[in-house]
Amino acid sequence: MYKLIASDLDGTLLLHGSQALTPETIPLIHRLQERGVVFTAASGRQYPNLYRLFGTAAKDMAFICENGALVVYHDTVIQKSVMPPADTHVLIQDILNRPGCEVLISGEATSYLLPKTDSYLNRMQNIVKNNVRVISSLDEIPEDIIKVSVYEEAGIMEHSAGYFIDRWQNTFKCTVSGFGWLDFVRHDVNKGTAFLALMEHLGIPASETAAFGDNYNDLEMLSCAGDGYVMDNAVPDIRNRYRLHTARVEDTLAAWLSQD
């Protein structure tokens, strides 16, 4: 049995656009925890959102949040990466100026929005269920920014990904993290470096770890884990890079538990 397991959320543990875990997920995590395994949620989502999602299992979990910009274990920040303010403010304005695009500005526990539409605000508050604060100016943000995201409801890859990547890839790490999402963090930030920081903090070698993912923002984490599992629903470019595949994370966790 592995000692440390990490799983992406959207497209991995949450399939087909679901915003809720399957009924068997938390009992499986509890069984892993009873055997001394640290289960880790690794996502572009914020920490409070992830903590709420995992309910009774959360207190003994680790969390890789904001695509690796924040790592938390037992409610203690293990690692936090801050974006440079000047370039970040220009990026935010670029997103606001782009038709059809919305911006998500991430602090440690709050998402700051300058929403263009009510539907986007509703999505972040009531569907994604982030801790949200609507602002009218960047001066109202009282903390460091750790991640910026652009959301395009029509699909980021089909429309604005090329525009933003061309303009910003030399300044920030730009990663597609879902159908509508493109994330920007510091170049040294990703789920892989966050997972390595967690391994070091816990004293667990890579050979005793596993990770699950489905998208480009999972690649570094899948590669640094002892075993990287790619979802069957991942695009071929990602799926073909790794030999281990699964249709459902829960089925693989249950199979591991049944072997002990």
N, C-alpha and C positions, 0 to 999 in steps of 0.2 A: 504493500500500500504506500502511496506517495505521502509525504508529510506536508506538502504545500500544493494546492490546486487553485488555479485562477481561471475564471471564465468571463468572457465578454458577455454583454447583455443583448442589445438589439441585434437580431439576426442570428443569435447563438442560443442563449438561454431563454430569450424572448423571441419566439418565432411568429412569422406572418403578421407583424405589426402589433402583437400583443403588448399590453402595458402591465400585465399581471403574471406572476409566476404560476406554473402549473401546480396543482394540489400536492404532488409528490416532492416538489423541490425542497421545501424547508425541512420536512422529515428526513430526507436524504442527507442534507447538510448537517442536521443534528447527529445523525449516525456517524458521519465522518468526524465531527467534532468529538464525539465520545471516544473515538479511536485516536485522538490526538492530532488530527489533520486540520490545518488552517485553510479554510475555504476563503477565496478572495474574489470579490466582484471587481472586474476590470472594465471600466466604461468611460465614455465621454461625458457621462452624467455627473452631477454635483454630489457631494457627500451626503447631505441630508436626504436627498431623493433616494439614494441607494440604501441608506440606513433604514428608512421607512419601508422600502420595498421588501427587505429581507426579514422584517418582523422579529420574532423571537430568536432567530439565528444570528442576528446582526451583532450582538454584543461580543461574540467571540470570533467574528470574522475580521478579515483585513479588507481594505478598500483602496483600489487604484482608481482615482477619480480624475475627471477632466483630461482623459487620454494620457495620464501619467504625470500631469502637473502637480498632483496632490496625492500623497500616500498616507493613509491613516490606519492605525491598528490600536484597538482598545481606547479609541477616542483621543489618541495622541498622534500628532502630525510627525511622521517619519521623514518626509521629504516634501518640499514645496518649491516650485519654480515660478519666478515672477517675470512677466514680460516687460521690456523697456517701454516706459510711458510714451515717449515722443512718437516713435514709430507705430506704437499700438493705437494711438489716437488718430493718426492718419489712416491706418487700416480701417478703423471703425467708420470714419467718414466716407471712405471709399465704398464700403458696404451699404451705407445709408443712401449714397448717391446712385446705386445700381438698381434699376427698376426690377421689381419682383423679388428682391432680396431683403431679408430681415437679419438683424444682428442680435447675437446673444453674447453678453459680456460676463465672464465668470470670475467671481471672487471666491474666497474659501468656502463660504456657505450660502452665498446669494447669487442669483442670476439677475443682472441688470439689463433692462429692455428699454429701447426707444421704439415701440411698436408702430408700424405703419398701418396695420389692420387689426381689427378686433379679433379676427379668427386666429391670428398668431398669438396674441396675448392669451386667448382662451386655451390654445394648444399647450402653451408652456405652464399655465396655471392649473388647468383642470384635466388635461390628458397626460402630459409628461409629469405634472405635479411637482415642479421645482419650487423652491423658495424663491419668489420673484419680487423684484422691486422695479416699478416703472419710474424712469427718470426723464427729465427734459434736457439735461446737460451732463456731460462727462464730469463736470466739477462736483456733481452730487454723489459720485462714487467715493466712499470713505476708506477704501482699502486698495491693496495692490491687485492688479489684474493678472490672472494666471492663464487664462485661455480666452480666445475670441472665436466665435463661430458664425458662419453665414448659413442661413436657412433659405432654401428656395423650394417652395411647395411643388413646383412643376418638375423638379428633379435637377440636382446640382450638376451631375455629369453631362446631361444633355444640353445644358444652357451656360452656366456661369463659371464652372470649375476652371476651364482653360483661361478665362479672363483673369481670375484671381491668382491662379498659380503662376501665370506668366509675370504678373506684376509683383508678387510677394514671395516667391520661392527663395530668393536670395536673402530675404530678411527674416522670414519665419519658416518653420516646418509646416507644410500645407498637406493635410491628409483628408481624403474623403472618408467619412465615418458612417455614412448611411445614404439612403436614396436622396434625401434633401439636404444633407449636411456636409459642410467642409469646415474643418477645424484648423486653427492657427495657434501654435505654441512656439516656444523657443526651440532652436534647432537641436539642442541637446536633450529634448524632452520627448519621450514616447513610453508606451506601456512596457516595453522591454527594459529600459533603464529603471523604471519604477519597480518592476518585478525583481530585478537584480538588487535594488536597494532593500526590498522587503526580505529577500533571501539572506542578505548580509545581516540585517537586523535580527532575524530569527535564527541565524546560524544553520540554515538548511542549504545543502549543496544542490546544484542544478539537477543532478542525477536523481534526486528525490522529489522532483516537481513535475507537474503537468499543467498544460494550458489549453483552453478552447477558444476559437475565434472564427470569424468569417469574412473579415474585411481588411482593407489595407492598413488601418490603424492597429491591427492585431499582429502584423507580421513580425515585428521585433520581439514581442512577447512569445509568440509561437516558436521563434528560433532560439531564444535563450532558455526556454524550458527544457527539461529532460526529455519530455514527450509533448509534442505539439499536435493537437487534434483540430482538424479543419472541418467545418460543417459541410454536409453534402450539398447544401443549397448555396454555397459560396460560388463566386464566379470562377470559371476554369483557371484563370491566371493565378488565383490564390490557391485553389484546391490542388492544382498540379504540383505545387512547390513542396507539399508535405505528404508523407506516406500514410499517415494515420487520419482516418475520416470517421465521422459519426453523423447520424441523422438527428439524434437528440442527446443533449448532454446528460439528461436524467437517466437514459438507458445505459449509458457508459458508466456513470457513477454507480448505478444499481448493480451492474455486472461486476465492478471492482469489489463492492461490498460483499457480494455473494461468494467471492473467491476466498475470503478470509475465514 
